[in-house]
């Protein structure tokens, strides 16, 4: 799915959203604060009625805008993106403080959006599904249906939240409590 993923003690937060929502910046802010990193743009998710969902790492290159680079000066200077691409590409293995893990159990599905403050609001299963539908691969009807079924199973068992945030370094404190409680159907 098109999401970033970070984890603490094997429990993951999936940060889902369109390009520009802040997934990469938020995942790196969490990683900078000691969270494990599974990916900033693509995560492999398996979910079905007979087992708990699992998020698997896909730590491809990390793409950061100049705005994001200002939060991580050790990763490079703003303005170094190419003339044809607005984001700077950084390999995860080139970030000394980034701790990559292979998999984690999703405990929260979070849809970030830039805003003036820092606020986490619960979402219904239906609201989460509406946000996830653009993740469905539409190349083959059977594949699309399996993809939609997986996202539906994920939304039914993993609590969803909308995150309005201005300072990415406020995210770890807001997200950590989502990993503490008993996870189950909503």
Buried (B, 14 or more C-beta within 10 A) or exposed (E): BBBBBBBBEEBBBBBBBEEEBBBBBBBBBBBBBEBBBBBBBBBBBBBEEEEEBBBBBBBEBBBBBBEBBEBBEEBBEBEEBEEEEEBBEBEBEEBEEBEBBEBBBBBBBBBBEBEEEBEBEEBEBEBBBEBBEEBBEEEEEEEEEBBBBBBBBBBBBBBBBBBBBEEBBBBBEBBBEBBEEEBEEB
